[in-house]
Amino acid sequence: MTYTFKLARRLAVSRHFRMLPALLLFAGCAGGDATSPENSPNDLPGSGIYAWQPRESTPVALLVSPSSVIAETNQLLQFRARGRNRAGDDVVAPVTWSTTGGTILPDGRFSAASVGSYQVTGSALTSDGTEMFQTSTITVVRRQAKVKSVVVTPSSTTLNPGVSQTFAAIGLLASGDTVPIGVSWSARGGTIDAGGLYVAGDTVGTFQVIAIKNAGTLADTATVNISAPLSPPPPSDSVAPPTVPLEPAPPPPDTTTVLAQVTLLPASVTLAPGTTKQFSAYGRTTTGDSIAVSVSLVATGGTITPGGLYTAGTTAGSFKVIAAANGLADTSAVTISAPLGSGTAVGVPYGPYAAWDGTSVKSNTASFNLSGDAVNADLIIDRINAARGKSLKLLLAMTGGKHSNYTTNGVFDMAKWIAKMNTFNTSAIKTAVAAGVADGTILGNTVMDEPNHYTWGPAGTMTKARVDTMASYVKSIFPTLTEGVSHKHNTFEPTKSYKVIDFIGDQYDERQGDVASFRDAGLALARRDGHSVMFSINLLDGGTIIDGCPIPETGGTGTYSNRCRVTPEQLQAWATVLGPAGCAFTMWQYDTTFMASTDNQRVFQTIAALLVTAPRTSCRRS
């Protein structure tokens, strides 16, 4: 490495500090005598400016890295500190760490369990006892479980040795929206800190910077080309250094970007007629890097702008949006459905219970457009708005939850049930529910789960007439909201009839016998009594009962030791019979393992394709 090359690198590294004394020293050496000293460089004296001096070890400045960083909750970050002496060299600086939030260990490892903005400060003392310190900013965000890919920017850069570049990483959702995420950085050809600050090393070549999502399942890379700086020409009045033969320069790196894949987001969406959805596309190269890509967009069932804004047409059905670039393409599925309850559209809503997590939906639910769940008054408006934004349908359970919430001494207590229902009786909630019913976001509300169950009290405590009274009370608050109850059609007063209830959530499991006979009996009772049917399958406890619940004979152990989960084959066969027959199709209930199974996901997609074109019936009483 030549002297001028070393000096250029030293100055580049030192630019972060106020190095006036060092610069003055350099000026004194370079400007007073324009000619070389008479002594030969190989015969230096032991005194004067060429005399050897020990490296100064006292720091006069402190540098903490990273200077700023985004992290996810409970993500471990490594902070580091180094001192600089007057010559700009790295020296040891014993550092004491402190933070305004979270926890930092003596070795600089930081983590925080709560979201927020915090500061980490490293401090050290100079030789005269003066305190020097530097503070970094940490923004802690929630863990983003819905991220589909990581994107690093810039995707490529060219640097000289010792020069720095800050890289950033964002998360991309299936909807095309971006979210802040925490990543772990690694790099070749140089160093990179926890905040993405990369410093190029001395070796010329092409290297990679890698960002890994905190969970370790997603990553993206960026390319760094390190090239040697041009040596400045020697001053005209100085003696040129001896010419040193140079080795042939290596061939330039191949920086050709080859597009290998186009991805269109979101992959699927359900819209009401006339509503809009923003689509976006990005590319991925043969090296796995995410890149921006210019695509041409075409759509069926509606219109789409060059910028990706899709507007649904007036005809219900299944349609497509296609993005193409350089002979590559990706397709997203669009389902257009009329507001629920109209009885004129196609597409039976379906999905599992308990798929919501606050205002977000859980993982592996892309095939579903409906979920039923208990909801409290402090969340219901946000839940409605979130469902509308995600084009999902809601089956509410305003008085859902544990049966014990509504019993006294083991017997159903109507006063407790009414007290819970009254928490929803506000003008804001009534307006939000009415709007949700009108635009099809809300399918209905379930007033009670399994009124025939022993936990409600002795036989005769609950009757169809009493459930009708509960439905009437809800309708007095929400006149347009359909009201339902969950129980098998043949297990609760089958000889009596509902007069107010709009629909029964009729759940099947293998113990009920032939699935077609179960369906036909449920529909016959509905025709007799004037209500609708919302068929359901018990995913976790409804399979074939075999001791030990072996796989693949069963889907595995259920929620009770003597119950087994359904198999993918049972799920598909039963859903084919029950799904198109009701006003909606539900499943009890969301389970992380069950939903993550690739075999089950394949069946969910098959069911979705079947139900999206099935004639829809109203969930209201005839």
Secondary structure, DSSP 4 states (H G I P E B T S, - for coil): --HHHHHHHHHHHGGGS--HHHHHHHHHHHHS--SPPSS-TTS--SSGGGS--PPP---SEEEEE-SEEEEETT--EE-EEEEE-TTS-EE----EEEESSSEE-TTSEEE-SS-EEEEEEEEEE-TTS-EEEEEEEEEEE---TTEEEEEEESSEEEE-TT-EEE-EEEEEETTS-EEE--EEEEESSEEE-TT-EEEE-SS-EEEEEEEEETTSS-EEEEEEEE-PPPPPPPPTTSPPPPP-PPPPPPPPP-----EEEEEEESSEEEE-TT-EEE-EEEEEETTS-EE----EEEESSEEE-TT-EEEE-SS-EEEEEEEEETTEEEEEEEEE-PPTT-SSSB---EEEBT-EETTEEPSS-TT-SEEEEE--TTTHHHHHHHHHHTT-EEEEETT-S-GGGGEETTEE-HHHHHHHHHTT-SHHHHHHHHHHHHTTSEEEEEEEE-TTSGGG-STTSS-HHHHHHHHHHHHHH-TT--EEEES-TTSS-TTS--SS--EEEEEE-GGG--HHHHHHHHHHHHHHHT-EEEEEEETTT-S---TT--TTTSS-B-SSTT-BPPPHHHHHHHHHHHGGGSS-EEEE---HHHHH-HHHHHHHHHHHHHHTTSBP--SS--
